[in-house]
Amino acid sequence: LGESGVQEYLATFECPRNLDVQEFLRRRAIPHEKALKSRTYLVTEAGSIPEQPTILAYFSLAIHLMEVQGSVSKTLQKRLHGLYFPNNTRPRPLPCFIIGQIGKDARHSDRTTGSELLDMARRALLMANDIVGGRFIKIDCEDIPALVDLYQRNGFRAVQNDVSTGLLEMVLFF
Ligand SMILES: CC(C)(COP(=O)(O)OP(=O)(O)OC[C@H]1O[C@@H](n2cnc3c(N)ncnc32)[C@H](O)[C@@H]1OP(=O)(O)O)[C@@H](O)C(=O)NCCC(=O)NCCS
C-alpha cells in the first residue's frame, strides 16, 4: 500500500470509547513502528492487505521498564524481581513487556473478544520470551471494573496505581 496507503487504511479504525486507542492507530502506530518503539498487530477479517480487509481490532506490544513502588507487598516485589531483591536506597526498574494499546473497532465489536486479543498478544510475546526471557507482561488499565475484570479473568493481577497517570498497573507472569 505504501506508507500513505497504510496511513489511510489505519485511519478507518474507530474506537470512540477510548480515543487514545483510536488515535494511536490512526496517527502514532507508524512513527512508533519506524522508530522501533513498538509493534502493532492488526486483527482483520479474512483477506490480504491490498484488499484492505476490515480492521476488527488491534494491539501494540513493546519492551518496557516498570518502577515498583515500596508500598507493593514484599512477596509480590520478590516475584516481580525474580532473583535479586533491591534495597530501598536503590530502586531498580524492572524490564518487562507491555501491551501498550488494545482495542476493538466499535462497529465490529461482536467479531472478536478482549480475551481473544489478550491471548494473541500473549502468544506473540511468548516468542520474544523464548529468545530473551523476561518475567512478565504489563498492561496499564483504566480503573473501570469491566476492564479490570477482563484482565483478571485472563490471569493479570493488579500491582499498583501509577502515581502520575492514575492508571492501574497489572501484570501477567510467564
Ligand atoms: C478492551 C476491549 C478490547 C475488551 O473487549 P471485550 O472483553 O470483548 O469486552 P466488551 O467490549 O464487551 O466490553 C466489556 C465491558 O467493558 C466496557 N468497556 C470497554 N471499554 C471501555 C471503556 N474504554 N470505557 C468504559 N467502559 C468500557 C463495555 O462497555 C462493556 O460493559 P458492559 O459489559 O456493561 O456492556 C474492548 O472493550 C475495547 O475495545 N474497548 C475500547 C478500548 C479500550 O478501552 N481499551 C483498553 C484500554 S485499558
The ligand as a Tripos MOL2 file, in Angstrom:
@<TRIPOS>MOLECULE
LIG
   48    50     1     0     0
SMALL
NO_CHARGES

@<TRIPOS>ATOM
      1 C1        -10.9710   -3.5830   25.9810 C.3       1 LIG1
      2 C2        -11.7880   -4.4000   24.9660 C.3       1 LIG1
      3 C3        -10.8600   -4.9310   23.8900 C.3       1 LIG1
      4 C4        -12.3930   -5.5800   25.7440 C.3       1 LIG1
      5 O1        -13.2230   -6.3100   24.8880 O.3       1 LIG1
      6 P1        -14.2510   -7.4100   25.4740 P.3       1 LIG1
      7 O2        -13.5670   -8.1830   26.5480 O.co2     1 LIG1
      8 O3        -14.7330   -8.2020   24.3200 O.co2     1 LIG1
      9 O4        -15.3700   -6.6100   26.2160 O.3       1 LIG1
     10 P2        -16.5210   -5.6560   25.6660 P.3       1 LIG1
     11 O5        -16.0780   -4.8200   24.5210 O.co2     1 LIG1
     12 O6        -17.7640   -6.4530   25.5140 O.co2     1 LIG1
     13 O7        -16.6590   -4.6740   26.9400 O.3       1 LIG1
     14 C5        -16.9150   -5.2110   28.2460 C.3       1 LIG1
     15 C6        -17.4810   -4.1010   29.1040 C.3       1 LIG1
     16 O8        -16.4760   -3.1100   29.3190 O.3       1 LIG1
     17 C7        -16.9870   -1.8220   28.9840 C.3       1 LIG1
     18 N1        -15.8820   -1.0240   28.4140 N.ar      1 LIG1
     19 C8        -14.9520   -1.4290   27.4970 C.ar      1 LIG1
     20 N2        -14.1080   -0.4390   27.2090 N.ar      1 LIG1
     21 C9        -14.4980    0.6140   27.9670 C.ar      1 LIG1
     22 C10       -14.0060    1.9360   28.1220 C.ar      1 LIG1
     23 N3        -12.9070    2.3620   27.4510 N.pl3     1 LIG1
     24 N4        -14.6520    2.7550   28.9910 N.ar      1 LIG1
     25 C11       -15.7290    2.3330   29.6930 C.ar      1 LIG1
     26 N5        -16.2440    1.0890   29.5860 N.ar      1 LIG1
     27 C12       -15.6300    0.2440   28.7380 C.ar      1 LIG1
     28 C13       -18.0440   -2.1140   27.9570 C.3       1 LIG1
     29 O9        -18.9930   -1.0670   27.8750 O.3       1 LIG1
     30 C14       -18.6550   -3.3970   28.4790 C.3       1 LIG1
     31 O10       -19.5490   -3.1040   29.5280 O.3       1 LIG1
     32 P3        -20.9060   -3.9530   29.7230 P.3       1 LIG1
     33 O11       -20.4510   -5.3610   29.9740 O.co2     1 LIG1
     34 O12       -21.5220   -3.2980   30.9050 O.co2     1 LIG1
     35 O13       -21.6520   -3.8030   28.4440 O.co2     1 LIG1
     36 C15       -12.9370   -3.5700   24.3320 C.3       1 LIG1
     37 O14       -13.9020   -3.2890   25.3070 O.3       1 LIG1
     38 C16       -12.4770   -2.2570   23.7390 C.2       1 LIG1
     39 O15       -12.0030   -2.2320   22.6170 O.2       1 LIG1
     40 N6        -12.6400   -1.1330   24.4970 N.am      1 LIG1
     41 C17       -12.2600    0.1830   23.9900 C.3       1 LIG1
     42 C18       -10.7570    0.3720   24.0260 C.3       1 LIG1
     43 C19       -10.1950    0.2880   25.4430 C.2       1 LIG1
     44 O16       -10.7720    0.8600   26.3670 O.2       1 LIG1
     45 N7         -9.0670   -0.4130   25.6030 N.am      1 LIG1
     46 C20        -8.4990   -0.7300   26.8950 C.3       1 LIG1
     47 C21        -7.6540    0.3320   27.4590 C.3       1 LIG1
     48 S1         -7.1390   -0.1360   29.1280 S.3       1 LIG1
@<TRIPOS>BOND
     1     1     2 1
     2     2     3 1
     3     2     4 1
     4     2    36 1
     5     4     5 1
     6     5     6 1
     7     6     7 2
     8     6     8 1
     9     6     9 1
    10     9    10 1
    11    10    11 2
    12    10    12 1
    13    10    13 1
    14    13    14 1
    15    14    15 1
    16    15    16 1
    17    15    30 1
    18    16    17 1
    19    17    18 1
    20    17    28 1
    21    18    19 ar
    22    18    27 ar
    23    19    20 ar
    24    20    21 ar
    25    21    22 ar
    26    21    27 ar
    27    22    23 1
    28    22    24 ar
    29    24    25 ar
    30    25    26 ar
    31    26    27 ar
    32    28    29 1
    33    28    30 1
    34    30    31 1
    35    31    32 1
    36    32    33 2
    37    32    34 1
    38    32    35 1
    39    36    37 1
    40    36    38 1
    41    38    39 2
    42    38    40 1
    43    40    41 1
    44    41    42 1
    45    42    43 1
    46    43    44 2
    47    43    45 1
    48    45    46 1
    49    46    47 1
    50    47    48 1
@<TRIPOS>SUBSTRUCTURE
     1 LIG1         1 GROUP 0 **** ****
